[in-house]
């Protein structure tokens, strides 16, 4: 594809990210591609996604240099502009980034020469009973030790508003939308509706709605299921609920999840992909549903999600499972798949000749 302008999102606290950013700028200069740093915090404030991409000249490729948090910053901008996003991996436990830092120039070459696949990821958006705002005193508290906060979400003027349906907010979430307590000594009380019907009223530390992509983030830490990022679903997970039913519920992509703060509850904070975006009072609500737009993530090859899950979560085999035999092979298939399985997403057989010396035999298992 033709890359005319690159937007660069850099983790400012890592020297290796700054070094990788230099490599991206050099590549852009060599190929006459405009390159602009985006979502920069030096000004002491952050801006809406629309303002950011407009100021950067509408980049058609967003490159993030950092971990999953930096990727989420870039995803917010890429979704606004329908741009591709390429994540360079400088994190520790992430699932979102794709390219190791030493390979960033090769990855940009692959994008330019169209030797990539574009993975479509589900996003969330939301409506609310009112505009979301963060009280000034809370914003000052949240700034301590962190970067500046995002501005309040804008209301979408192209969508009908009022009545039972509230206002449509111009936000997207790649990971999750979280409603959480503000008072340390008091849980938040929330009525949860799935597909327009009351599921239950919860008293919990937090309640969240995640995408399949976000199922390995906060939802996973709260005991939620791991869902393939290729799936289409909304994952509702309560965090430390004071009730017997503490399970996640996986809803269909066309089944919205609504959270209404109950009358006797305290206030609740609304976070979108880990960023505080507003505070709800008793009687207020949010409705979370699949966004019409999608994230377009650059992949250089098939993503081995379950291999990455095993690696990043440091999964080990149960000792009892290995006590009486040999460990299971990482690649159980060593021959071509039958024709009736051709439509399935299965890994190809490993190339055992890659490590074989000329004229030699494969290395021992």
LODOLO-938457 format. One line per field, with one value per residue (C-alpha): chain; x, z, y. Coordinates in Angstrom, 1 decimal. Example, Ala and Ser with C-alpha at 12.3 -4.5 7.8 and 13.67 -1.06 7.14 Angstrom:
<sites>
c	A; A
x	12.3; 13.7
z	7.8; 7.1
y	-4.5; -1.1
</sites>
This chain:
<sites>
c	A; A; A; A; A; A; A; A; A; A; A; A; A; A; A; A; A; A; A; A; A; A; A; A; A; A; A; A; A; A; A; A; A; A; A; A; A; A; A; A; A; A; A; A; A; A; A; A; A; A; A; A; A; A; A; A; A; A; A; A; A; A; A; A; A; A; A; A; A; A; A; A; A; A; A; A; A; A; A; A; A; A; A; A; A; A; A; A; A; A; A; A; A; A; A; A; A; A; A; A; A; A; A; A; A; A; A; A; A; A; A; A; A; A; A; A; A; A; A; A; A; A; A; A; A; A; A; A; A; A; A; A; A; A; A; A; A; A; A; A; A; A; A; A; A; A; A; A; A; A; A; A; A; A; A; A; A; A; A; A; A; A; A; A; A; A; A; A; A; A; A; A; A; A; A; A; A; A; A; A; A; A; A; A; A; A; A; A; A; A; A; A; A; A; A; A; A; A; A; A; A; A; A; A; A; A; A; A; A; A; A; A; A; A; A; A; A; A; A; A; A; A; A; A; A; A; A; A; A; A; A; A; A; A; A; A; A; A; A; A; A; A; A; A; A; A; A; A; A; A; A; A; A; A; A; A; A; A; A; A; A; A; A; A; A; A; A; A; A; A; A; A; A; A; A; A; A; A; A; A; A; A; A; A; A; A; A; A; A; A; A; A; A; A; A; A; A; A; A; A; A; A; A; A; A; A; A; A; A; A; A; A; A; A; A; A; A; A; A; A; A; A; A; A; A; A; A; A; A; A; A; A; A; A; A; A; A; A; A; A; A; A; A; A; A; A; A; A; A; A; A; A; A; A; A; A; A; A; A; A; A; A; A; A; A
x	0.0; 1.1; 2.1; 1.9; 2.1; 3.0; 1.8; 4.3; 3.1; 6.1; 6.5; 8.4; 9.8; 11.8; 15.2; 14.7; 11.4; 13.2; 15.8; 13.2; 11.4; 14.7; 14.7; 11.1; 11.9; 15.0; 12.9; 10.3; 13.0; 14.5; 11.1; 9.8; 7.1; 5.9; 6.3; 4.7; 4.7; 1.2; -0.5; 2.5; 2.2; 4.7; 2.1; 0.6; -2.7; -4.1; -6.6; -9.5; -8.6; -10.1; -8.0; -4.9; -5.2; -6.2; -3.1; -0.9; -2.3; -4.5; -1.9; -2.7; -0.4; 0.0; 3.1; 3.3; 6.5; 6.0; 3.8; 0.1; -0.7; 1.1; -0.7; -4.1; -3.1; -2.4; -5.5; -7.7; -6.2; -6.2; -9.9; -10.8; -9.1; -9.7; -5.9; -3.7; -1.9; 1.4; 2.6; 6.3; 6.8; 8.8; 6.6; 6.7; 3.4; 1.4; -0.8; -1.3; 2.0; 3.4; 6.9; 10.2; 12.1; 15.0; 12.6; 10.8; 12.4; 11.6; 8.0; 7.7; 9.1; 6.5; 3.7; 4.9; 5.2; 1.9; 3.4; 1.0; -2.4; -4.8; -6.6; -10.0; -10.6; -13.9; -14.3; -16.8; -18.6; -21.3; -24.2; -24.8; -27.7; -25.6; -22.3; -19.3; -17.1; -14.4; -14.6; -11.7; -10.6; -10.5; -8.5; -5.9; -5.6; -5.3; -2.5; -0.2; 2.5; 0.8; 0.4; -2.4; -5.9; -7.9; -10.7; -14.3; -15.8; -17.6; -21.3; -22.0; -24.2; -25.0; -27.0; -30.4; -30.4; -32.8; -35.5; -34.6; -31.6; -29.4; -26.6; -24.2; -20.5; -17.7; -15.5; -14.1; -12.6; -10.3; -10.0; -12.8; -15.2; -15.1; -17.5; -15.8; -16.2; -14.8; -14.9; -12.4; -14.8; -17.9; -18.8; -20.7; -24.3; -25.3; -28.2; -26.9; -29.0; -28.1; -29.9; -32.4; -33.4; -32.3; -29.7; -29.1; -28.3; -24.6; -22.7; -19.0; -15.7; -16.2; -18.1; -16.6; -17.5; -14.6; -14.0; -12.4; -9.2; -9.6; -10.4; -6.7; -6.5; -8.6; -11.3; -8.8; -7.3; -10.8; -11.4; -13.0; -12.6; -9.9; -11.6; -10.0; -9.5; -11.0; -14.3; -17.2; -18.6; -19.0; -17.7; -19.3; -17.2; -18.0; -15.0; -15.2; -19.0; -20.7; -23.0; -22.9; -23.1; -19.7; -19.3; -18.7; -21.4; -20.4; -23.0; -23.5; -22.0; -25.5; -26.5; -25.7; -24.7; -26.2; -25.0; -27.2; -25.9; -28.6; -30.1; -28.3; -24.9; -22.0; -20.6; -18.8; -15.9; -16.1; -12.8; -12.3; -9.2; -7.8; -8.3; -10.7; -13.3; -16.1; -18.0; -21.6; -24.0; -26.9; -29.5; -27.0; -26.3; -24.1; -24.8; -21.9; -22.2; -20.2; -19.0; -19.7; -16.1; -13.2; -9.6; -7.3; -4.1; -1.1; 0.1; 3.2; 1.9; -0.6; -0.9; -0.3; -2.6; -2.5; 1.2; 1.5; -0.9; 1.2; 4.4; 3.1; 1.2; 4.2; 1.9; 3.4; 2.2; 0.6; 3.2; 0.6; 0.1; 3.7; 4.5; 4.0; 5.0; 6.7; 5.6; 3.1; 4.6; 4.0; 3.1; 1.0; 0.4; 3.4; 1.6; -0.6; -4.2; -7.0; -9.2; -12.2; -10.1; -8.8; -11.2; -10.0; -7.5; -4.7; -0.9; 1.2; 3.7; 7.0; 9.9; 12.2; 14.8; 15.3; 17.7; 19.1; 22.8; 23.4; 23.3; 22.6; 19.7; 17.1; 18.2; 16.9; 13.5
z	0.0; -0.5; 2.9; 2.6; 6.3; 9.5; 13.0; 15.7; 19.2; 21.5; 25.1; 26.4; 29.4; 27.6; 25.9; 23.5; 22.3; 21.5; 19.6; 17.6; 16.9; 15.3; 13.1; 12.0; 11.2; 9.2; 7.2; 6.5; 5.4; 3.0; 1.4; 1.3; 3.8; 6.2; 9.9; 12.8; 16.5; 17.8; 21.2; 22.7; 26.3; 26.6; 26.2; 29.6; 28.0; 25.7; 22.9; 21.4; 18.8; 16.0; 17.0; 17.2; 13.7; 12.2; 13.7; 12.4; 8.8; 8.7; 8.9; 7.1; 9.3; 13.1; 14.5; 18.3; 20.1; 23.6; 25.2; 25.1; 26.8; 24.1; 21.5; 23.0; 22.7; 19.0; 18.5; 19.7; 16.9; 14.2; 14.8; 14.5; 11.1; 9.8; 9.6; 9.9; 13.3; 13.6; 17.2; 17.9; 20.9; 23.8; 26.6; 28.9; 29.1; 26.2; 23.5; 21.2; 19.8; 16.7; 15.8; 17.8; 17.8; 15.7; 12.9; 12.7; 9.3; 7.8; 9.0; 7.4; 4.2; 4.4; 4.8; 1.8; -0.4; 0.8; 2.3; 5.3; 6.4; 8.0; 11.1; 11.9; 15.6; 17.3; 19.1; 21.7; 21.8; 24.2; 25.0; 28.3; 30.2; 30.2; 29.0; 30.8; 32.8; 35.4; 38.4; 38.6; 42.0; 40.8; 37.7; 39.8; 42.0; 38.9; 37.5; 40.4; 38.9; 35.6; 32.3; 31.5; 31.2; 28.0; 27.5; 28.1; 25.3; 22.6; 21.9; 18.4; 16.7; 13.9; 16.3; 17.7; 21.4; 24.3; 25.9; 27.0; 24.7; 26.2; 24.2; 21.8; 22.8; 20.3; 21.9; 21.1; 23.3; 22.1; 25.5; 27.8; 29.4; 33.2; 35.9; 39.3; 42.8; 43.9; 47.7; 49.0; 51.8; 49.7; 46.7; 43.8; 43.3; 39.7; 37.8; 34.8; 31.7; 28.8; 25.5; 27.2; 30.1; 33.7; 34.5; 38.2; 40.5; 41.7; 44.6; 43.5; 43.3; 39.5; 36.6; 33.1; 29.5; 27.4; 23.8; 22.9; 22.6; 26.1; 27.6; 28.5; 30.3; 33.3; 32.7; 32.9; 36.1; 37.5; 36.7; 33.3; 30.3; 27.7; 24.3; 20.9; 19.5; 16.3; 18.0; 18.1; 21.6; 24.6; 27.8; 31.0; 34.1; 37.7; 39.9; 43.5; 43.6; 47.0; 45.8; 45.0; 41.2; 40.3; 36.8; 33.6; 30.9; 27.2; 25.1; 21.3; 19.4; 18.9; 22.5; 24.4; 28.0; 30.1; 33.6; 35.8; 39.1; 41.7; 44.0; 47.2; 45.5; 45.7; 42.6; 40.0; 37.7; 34.0; 32.4; 28.7; 27.9; 31.3; 30.9; 33.3; 31.2; 33.6; 36.8; 37.2; 40.0; 41.3; 38.5; 35.7; 33.2; 30.3; 27.5; 25.9; 22.5; 19.4; 17.5; 13.7; 13.0; 13.4; 14.2; 11.4; 12.9; 10.7; 10.9; 9.2; 9.3; 11.1; 14.8; 17.1; 19.8; 21.9; 21.6; 22.8; 25.6; 26.8; 26.6; 28.0; 30.9; 31.5; 31.5; 32.8; 32.5; 35.5; 37.2; 37.5; 33.8; 33.1; 35.8; 33.8; 30.3; 28.0; 27.5; 24.8; 21.6; 20.9; 17.3; 17.2; 13.4; 11.3; 8.0; 5.6; 6.7; 5.0; 2.5; 4.9; 7.4; 4.9; 6.2; 9.8; 11.4; 12.2; 12.3; 9.5; 10.2; 11.4; 8.9; 10.5; 7.8; 9.0; 11.7; 9.8; 8.7; 5.0; 4.5; 8.2; 10.2; 12.2; 15.7; 18.4; 20.0
y	0.0; 3.6; 5.1; 8.9; 9.9; 8.1; 9.0; 8.0; 7.2; 6.7; 5.6; 8.6; 6.8; 4.1; 4.8; 1.8; 3.3; 6.6; 4.6; 2.7; 6.0; 7.3; 4.2; 4.9; 8.6; 7.6; 5.1; 7.8; 10.3; 7.7; 7.0; 10.6; 9.7; 12.4; 11.4; 13.2; 12.5; 12.2; 12.1; 14.0; 15.0; 17.8; 20.5; 19.5; 18.4; 15.8; 16.2; 14.3; 11.6; 13.8; 16.8; 14.6; 13.1; 16.5; 18.1; 15.2; 15.6; 12.5; 9.7; 6.5; 4.4; 4.7; 3.2; 2.6; 2.1; 0.6; -2.0; -2.6; 0.7; 2.6; 0.4; 1.4; 5.1; 4.5; 2.4; 5.3; 7.4; 4.8; 4.0; 7.6; 8.0; 4.4; 4.1; 1.0; 0.5; -1.3; -2.1; -2.4; -4.6; -3.0; -4.3; -7.3; -9.1; -7.7; -9.4; -6.5; -5.5; -7.4; -6.5; -6.7; -3.4; -4.6; -5.5; -2.2; -1.2; -4.6; -4.2; -0.8; -2.3; -5.1; -2.5; -0.5; -3.6; -5.0; -8.1; -7.9; -9.0; -6.6; -8.0; -6.6; -6.2; -5.5; -2.2; -1.0; 2.3; 3.6; 5.8; 7.5; 9.2; 12.4; 13.8; 12.3; 14.7; 14.4; 16.8; 19.2; 18.1; 14.4; 15.4; 17.0; 13.9; 11.6; 13.6; 12.7; 10.4; 10.1; 11.8; 14.3; 13.1; 12.8; 15.4; 14.5; 12.4; 14.4; 13.8; 12.5; 15.0; 12.6; 10.3; 10.8; 11.7; 12.0; 9.9; 6.4; 6.3; 9.1; 10.6; 8.8; 9.4; 9.6; 7.0; 3.6; 1.0; -1.8; -3.5; -2.6; -0.1; -0.2; 1.2; 1.2; 2.4; 5.8; 5.3; 2.8; 1.6; 1.3; -0.8; 0.5; -0.8; -1.3; -2.8; -4.8; -5.2; -7.6; -7.2; -4.9; -7.3; -7.0; -9.7; -8.8; -5.9; -6.1; -4.7; -4.9; -3.1; -2.7; -4.1; -4.2; -5.0; -6.3; -7.2; -10.5; -8.5; -7.2; -10.6; -11.0; -7.7; -6.5; -9.1; -11.9; -10.5; -10.5; -14.2; -13.7; -16.1; -16.0; -15.4; -15.6; -12.1; -13.4; -14.0; -11.5; -11.1; -8.8; -10.1; -8.8; -9.5; -8.3; -7.5; -8.8; -8.9; -9.3; -12.1; -15.8; -15.4; -14.0; -15.4; -13.6; -13.6; -13.7; -11.9; -11.9; -8.9; -7.4; -7.7; -4.5; -4.3; -1.5; -0.5; 1.8; 3.2; 2.5; 5.1; 4.1; 3.7; 6.1; 7.7; 5.5; 6.2; 5.4; 4.2; 3.5; 1.4; 2.3; 6.1; 7.8; 9.6; 10.5; 10.1; 8.8; 9.6; 7.5; 7.2; 7.7; 4.9; 3.8; 1.4; -0.4; -2.1; -3.1; -0.1; 0.1; 0.8; -1.7; -1.5; -2.4; -4.0; -4.8; -8.4; -9.7; -13.3; -15.5; -14.6; -17.6; -16.3; -19.5; -19.9; -16.3; -17.1; -20.0; -17.8; -14.5; -16.2; -18.5; -21.5; -24.7; -28.3; -30.0; -32.2; -35.0; -34.9; -35.5; -38.0; -41.1; -40.0; -37.5; -33.9; -33.2; -31.8; -28.1; -28.9; -32.1; -32.0; -33.0; -33.9; -31.9; -31.5; -33.4; -31.6; -31.5; -29.5; -27.0; -24.3; -24.5; -22.1; -24.5; -23.9; -25.3; -28.0; -26.7; -26.6; -29.2; -28.5; -25.0; -26.1; -29.1; -28.9; -29.7; -33.4; -33.9; -35.1; -33.1; -32.0; -34.3; -33.3
</sites>
